[in-house]
Amino acid sequence: MGVAQKMTILVAVQIMLIVSSFFTLVYFESQTVLAGNAVNVAGKNRALANAVSLEVLVADPGDDTLRVRVLAAIEDLERNIRFLKDGGSLGGIEIAPLPPKFEPELEGVTEKLDAYKGAIMAALSEPGAMRPDTVWKITRLGEDLVAASDVLATSLGRDTENASRSLILMQVTLGIINVATHLLMIAIIWSIFKRQAKRQARIERMASIGEFAAILAHDIRNPLGTIRNSAELLRRREGLPESAGKDLSRITRAIERISRQVDGTLGYLYAVPLELGPNRVLDMLRRSADAVEIPPNIALEAPGADCDLAVECDSEKIEIVFTNLLTNAVQAIGNRTGRIRVSARDGRSHVTVEFENSDARIPKENIPYIFDPLFTTKMEGTGLGLASCKNIIELHDGTIHARSGESQVTFTIRLPKRQGDGGRRGEKEDSPDR
């Protein structure tokens, strides 16, 4: 994933977080406002109930005007309670329907209202002025209604207070989350730019080193050829002392080592087109093993003749990889008694080849860098061998990785059976050791 894509994802995440925080706060703030309006509506019951009581005190059953005023006051009280229960908009005030948890308190208000209204209607139906006992009864029922309304208003008030606290807590929490996300984004962006700058510097450094290495490698190859031919001519001379033959053998081995390093350098610097064809894994492993001098203190275990796995590849380049890994294994074991085990197994779309050598390990901190160009812990190495192997394997749309135990190192190569047949798609399903 490129830097631009990573930045786009980070910005999109931050925008989504800001937008979601905004709408969350707007929603909960609106709910808090509606809850506060409900408290005000519930509190209005006290004033409306008192208004009804005042009208009743002066009401005369024989006076139609006073009777109408009492009924109108009762209607206002009933309308306010219905509004409180069902929600909606009334007189510029908007509230939500009363939550079910407040239904017991609302039922208490409704019961008191029915009793209050029944007593008033009974008193208004009697001829003459209201008797003192009737007024006292109506007043007491009105007080009961006011008390029930106060209970409902108090419950709504507590709920609104809790909602306000939750809103404040949510604002603080979302603020902290946004600040933390901003800081995380800054850290990630800084890390991306830092890695990018490091990568760019490495690319420029590699370009300079590569240019110099290519010139140096070409300049070394011709003198090496002359030295090799001269050593071979001297070896063929008759009467050559035995000590001189040994010296010439050392010279030849040194030339071969330098030649391999030069070839590895050129192989890494120049990408040569692949010459693809069907190749048996066992044949390539045998040719690679023949090219490496395996000392007697090291036992080589390779797949048997029944191994019939084949891949579409450039056999010459894959053999370079196999040879390089075998050579590294031999050098890692050195003069100690050890074992190199090469295995191959079949997968649905891949063939997996593993090189495991005993009596060696790679430090954990070096594992991420062993395929990097110029990274080496060997005095005679160029640091391009494993980097070149990785390039060759990736040219074949395969993968290579290493793991190290306490006393062994394993390199695992996965190659698609057919080029253009999915490549890394099958990596997971063919990777039981991951």
C-alpha positions in Angstrom: 0.0 0.0 0.0 1.4 3.4 -1.1 1.9 6.4 1.1 -0.9 8.3 -0.7 -3.4 5.4 0.0 -2.3 5.2 3.7 -2.8 9.0 4.0 -6.2 8.8 2.4 -7.3 6.1 4.7 -6.1 8.0 7.8 -7.8 11.2 6.7 -11.0 9.3 5.9 -11.0 7.7 9.4 -10.5 11.0 11.0 -13.3 12.7 9.1 -15.6 9.8 9.9 -14.7 10.1 13.6 -15.4 13.8 13.6 -18.7 13.5 11.7 -19.9 10.6 13.9 -18.9 12.5 17.1 -20.8 15.6 15.9 -24.0 13.8 15.0 -23.8 11.7 18.3 -23.5 14.9 20.3 -26.3 16.6 18.4 -28.6 13.6 18.9 -28.0 13.3 22.6 -28.2 17.1 23.1 -31.5 17.1 21.4 -32.7 14.3 23.6 -31.6 16.3 26.7 -33.5 19.3 25.4 -36.6 17.3 24.9 -36.3 15.8 28.4 -36.0 19.2 29.8 -39.1 20.3 28.0 -40.9 17.3 29.4 -40.0 18.5 32.9 -41.4 21.9 32.2 -44.6 20.5 30.8 -45.0 18.2 33.9 -44.4 21.2 36.1 -47.1 23.1 34.3 -49.7 20.6 35.7 -49.3 22.3 39.1 -50.2 25.8 37.7 -53.1 24.4 35.6 -54.5 22.4 38.6 -54.3 25.5 40.7 -56.1 27.5 38.0 -58.9 24.9 38.0 -59.1 25.2 41.8 -59.4 29.0 41.6 -62.2 28.8 39.0 -64.1 26.2 41.2 -63.9 28.5 44.3 -65.8 31.2 42.5 -68.0 29.0 40.3 -71.8 29.1 40.5 -73.7 26.2 39.0 -76.3 28.6 37.8 -73.8 30.9 36.1 -73.1 29.5 32.6 -70.1 31.8 32.1 -68.4 30.6 35.2 -69.2 27.0 34.4 -67.6 27.4 30.9 -64.5 28.9 32.5 -64.2 25.9 34.9 -64.6 23.4 32.0 -62.1 25.3 29.9 -59.5 25.1 32.8 -60.1 21.4 33.1 -59.7 20.9 29.4 -56.3 22.8 29.5 -55.2 20.5 32.3 -56.3 17.4 30.3 -54.6 18.6 27.2 -51.4 19.2 29.0 -51.4 15.7 30.4 -52.2 14.1 27.0 -49.3 16.2 25.5 -47.0 14.9 28.2 -48.0 11.3 27.5 -48.0 11.3 23.7 -45.4 14.0 22.9 -45.4 16.2 19.9 -45.5 20.0 19.7 -47.7 22.4 21.6 -47.3 26.2 21.9 -43.8 26.1 20.4 -42.6 23.4 22.8 -41.6 20.0 21.5 -41.2 16.9 23.6 -40.8 13.2 22.9 -43.5 10.6 24.1 -43.1 9.8 27.7 -40.8 6.8 28.2 -42.4 3.6 29.6 -40.5 3.8 32.8 -42.5 6.9 33.8 -45.9 5.2 33.2 -46.6 4.5 36.9 -46.2 8.2 37.8 -48.3 9.2 34.8 -51.1 6.7 35.8 -51.1 8.3 39.3 -51.6 11.7 37.7 -54.4 10.4 35.5 -56.2 8.8 38.4 -56.0 11.9 40.4 -57.2 14.0 37.5 -60.2 11.7 36.9 -61.2 11.9 40.6 -60.7 15.7 40.6 -62.7 16.1 37.4 -65.5 13.8 38.7 -65.9 15.8 41.9 -66.0 19.1 40.0 -68.6 17.9 37.5 -70.8 16.5 40.3 -70.6 19.8 42.1 -71.5 21.8 39.0 -74.5 19.6 38.4 -76.0 20.5 41.8 -78.3 23.6 42.0 -77.3 26.6 44.1 -73.9 27.6 45.4 -71.3 25.0 46.3 -71.4 23.8 49.9 -68.3 24.2 52.1 -67.8 20.5 52.4 -67.9 20.1 48.6 -65.3 22.9 48.1 -63.1 21.3 50.8 -63.3 17.9 49.0 -62.5 19.4 45.6 -59.6 21.4 47.1 -58.2 18.2 48.7 -58.5 16.3 45.4 -56.8 19.2 43.7 -53.9 19.0 46.1 -53.6 15.3 45.5 -53.4 16.0 41.8 -50.7 18.6 42.3 -48.7 16.2 44.5 -48.9 13.4 41.9 -47.8 15.9 39.2 -44.9 16.9 41.4 -43.8 13.3 41.8 -43.8 12.9 37.9 -42.0 16.2 37.5 -39.4 15.2 40.1 -38.7 11.8 38.4 -38.4 13.5 35.0 -36.0 16.1 36.5 -33.8 13.4 37.9 -33.7 11.6 34.6 -32.9 14.9 32.8 -30.1 15.6 35.3 -28.6 12.1 34.6 -28.9 12.7 30.9 -27.1 16.0 31.2 -24.3 14.4 33.2 -24.1 11.7 30.5 -23.9 14.3 27.8 -21.1 16.1 29.6 -19.2 12.8 30.1 -19.8 11.9 26.4 -18.5 15.3 25.3 -15.4 14.9 27.4 -14.9 11.3 26.2 -15.3 12.2 22.5 -13.0 15.1 23.0 -10.3 12.8 24.5 -10.9 10.3 21.7 -10.6 12.9 19.0 -7.4 14.4 20.6 -5.9 10.9 21.0 -6.8 10.1 17.4 -5.2 13.3 16.2 -2.1 12.5 18.1 -2.1 8.9 16.7 -2.6 10.2 13.2 0.3 12.7 13.7 2.5 9.8 15.0 1.5 7.5 12.1 2.0 10.2 9.5 5.4 11.0 11.0 6.3 7.4 11.0 5.2 7.1 7.3 7.2 10.1 6.2 10.2 8.9 8.3 10.0 5.5 6.6 9.6 7.0 3.3 12.5 9.4 3.8 14.6 6.4 5.0 13.5 4.4 2.0 14.3 7.2 -0.4 17.7 7.7 1.1 18.3 3.9 0.9 17.2 3.9 -2.8 19.6 6.8 -3.6 22.4 5.1 -1.6 21.7 1.8 -3.4 21.7 3.6 -6.8 25.1 5.0 -6.1 26.5 1.8 -4.7 25.0 -0.2 -7.5 26.5 2.1 -10.1 29.9 1.8 -8.5 29.5 -2.0 -7.9 28.6 -2.6 -11.5 31.7 -0.8 -12.8 33.9 -2.6 -10.3 32.4 -6.0 -11.0 33.0 -5.6 -14.8 36.5 -4.4 -14.2 37.3 -7.4 -12.0 35.9 -10.1 -14.2 38.6 -9.8 -17.0 41.6 -9.9 -14.6 40.0 -12.8 -12.8 39.7 -14.7 -16.1 43.3 -14.1 -16.8 44.4 -15.3 -13.4 42.2 -18.4 -13.6 43.6 -19.3 -17.1 47.2 -18.7 -15.9 46.6 -20.9 -12.8 45.2 -23.7 -14.9 48.2 -23.5 -17.4 50.6 -23.7 -14.5 48.8 -26.6 -13.0 49.2 -28.6 -16.3 52.9 -28.2 -16.4 54.9 -31.3 -15.9 57.2 -31.6 -12.9 55.2 -29.1 -10.9 56.1 -29.5 -7.1 53.3 -30.7 -4.9 53.4 -27.6 -2.8 53.0 -25.4 -5.9 49.9 -27.5 -6.9 48.4 -26.8 -3.5 49.1 -23.1 -3.8 47.4 -23.1 -7.3 44.4 -24.9 -5.8 44.0 -22.2 -3.2 44.3 -19.6 -5.8 41.7 -21.3 -7.9 39.3 -21.6 -5.0 39.8 -17.9 -4.1 39.1 -16.9 -7.8 35.9 -19.0 -7.7 34.8 -17.3 -4.5 35.5 -13.9 -6.0 33.7 -14.9 -9.2 30.6 -15.9 -7.3 30.6 -12.6 -5.5 31.0 -10.7 -8.7 28.2 -12.8 -10.4 26.0 -12.3 -7.4 26.5 -8.5 -7.6 25.8 -8.4 -11.3 22.8 -10.7 -10.9 21.3 -8.4 -8.3 22.0 -5.2 -10.2 20.6 -6.4 -13.6 17.2 -8.0 -14.1 17.5 -10.6 -16.8 14.2 -11.8 -18.4 13.0 -15.2 -17.2 13.3 -18.2 -19.5 10.3 -20.2 -18.3 9.6 -23.9 -18.7 8.5 -26.9 -16.8 11.2 -28.2 -14.4 11.3 -31.0 -11.9 12.2 -29.7 -8.4 14.3 -32.8 -7.7 16.5 -32.3 -10.8 17.2 -28.6 -9.9 18.1 -29.6 -6.3 20.5 -32.3 -7.6 22.2 -29.9 -10.0 22.5 -27.3 -7.2 23.9 -29.9 -4.8 26.5 -31.0 -7.4 27.7 -27.4 -7.6 28.3 -27.1 -3.9 31.2 -28.8 -2.1 29.6 -30.6 0.8 32.4 -31.5 3.4 32.3 -34.9 5.1 31.3 -33.4 8.4 28.0 -32.3 7.0 25.2 -34.8 6.1 22.9 -33.7 3.2 19.3 -35.1 3.3 17.4 -34.5 0.1 14.1 -35.7 -1.3 14.1 -39.2 -2.7 13.6 -40.3 -6.3 9.8 -40.5 -5.7 9.6 -36.7 -5.5 7.9 -35.8 -8.7 7.0 -32.2 -8.1 7.4 -29.7 -11.0 7.1 -26.0 -11.4 7.1 -23.6 -14.3 10.3 -21.5 -13.8 13.6 -20.4 -15.1 15.7 -23.4 -13.9 19.0 -21.6 -14.1 17.9 -18.9 -11.8 16.1 -21.2 -9.3 19.3 -23.3 -9.2 21.2 -20.1 -8.3 18.8 -19.7 -5.3 19.2 -23.3 -4.3 22.9 -23.2 -4.6 23.1 -20.0 -2.6 21.0 -21.5 0.2 23.1 -24.7 0.3 26.3 -22.7 0.3 25.1 -20.5 3.2 24.1 -23.6 5.1 27.5 -25.2 4.7 29.2 -22.0 5.8 26.9 -21.6 8.8 27.8 -25.1 10.0 31.5 -24.7 9.3 33.8 -27.3 10.7 31.2 -28.6 13.2 29.3 -31.8 12.6 25.9 -30.9 11.2 23.1 -31.7 8.9 21.4 -30.0 5.9 17.8 -31.2 5.3 16.1 -30.3 2.0 12.4 -31.1 1.7 9.7 -30.4 -0.8 6.0 -30.7 -0.4 3.0 -30.2 -2.7 0.2 -27.6 -2.3 -2.9 -26.8 -4.2 -1.3 -24.1 -6.3 2.3 -24.0 -4.9 5.3 -26.2 -4.3 7.1 -25.5 -1.1 10.8 -26.2 -0.7 12.6 -25.9 2.6 16.3 -25.8 3.5 17.1 -26.5 7.1 20.6 -26.6 8.5 21.4 -27.7 12.0 23.9 -26.3 14.5 23.3 -22.7 13.6 20.9 -19.8 14.3 20.2 -16.3 13.1 19.8 -13.7 15.9 16.2 -12.6 16.2 17.1 -9.0 15.6 18.7 -9.8 12.2 15.8 -11.8 10.8 13.9 -8.7 9.3 17.1 -7.6 7.5 18.7 -10.7 6.1 17.1 -10.2 2.6 18.2 -6.5 2.5 20.9 -5.7 0.0 24.4 -5.3 1.6 23.3 -6.8 4.9 25.8 -9.5 5.9 27.5 -10.9 9.0 30.2 -12.7 7.0 33.6 -11.2 6.4 33.8 -12.6 2.8 30.1 -11.9 1.8 28.8 -9.1 -0.4 25.4 -8.9 1.3 23.7 -9.5 -2.1 23.3 -13.3 -2.0 20.0 -13.5 -0.2 18.8 -10.2 -1.7 19.4 -11.7 -5.1 17.5 -14.9 -4.1 14.6 -12.9 -2.9 14.6 -11.0 -6.3 14.6 -14.2 -8.2 11.8 -15.8 -6.2 9.6 -12.7 -6.4 10.2 -12.6 -10.2 8.6 -16.0 -10.2 5.7 -14.6 -8.1 6.8 -16.7 -5.2 7.8 -16.0 -1.6 10.8 -16.7 0.6 11.2 -16.3 4.3 13.5 -17.4 7.1 12.9 -18.5 10.6 15.5 -19.5 13.3 15.2 -21.8 16.2 17.6 -22.4 19.0 19.9 -24.6 16.9 18.6 -24.6 13.3 17.8 -22.2 10.5 15.1 -22.8 8.0 14.5 -21.1 4.7 11.1 -21.7 3.1 10.5 -21.0 -0.6 7.0 -21.2 -2.2 6.8 -21.2 -5.9 3.6 -21.3 -8.0 3.2 -24.4 -10.1 2.3 -22.3 -13.1 3.2 -18.6 -13.7 0.2 -16.3 -13.8 -1.8 -18.8 -11.9 -2.5 -16.8 -8.8 0.9 -16.4 -7.2 0.5 -15.3 -3.7 -3.2 -16.1 -3.7 -2.4 -19.6 -2.5 0.2 -18.7 0.0 -2.0 -18.8 3.0 -3.7 -22.1 2.2 -0.4 -23.7 1.4 1.3 -22.5 4.6 0.6 -24.8 7.4 3.6 -23.6 9.3 2.4 -20.0 9.5 
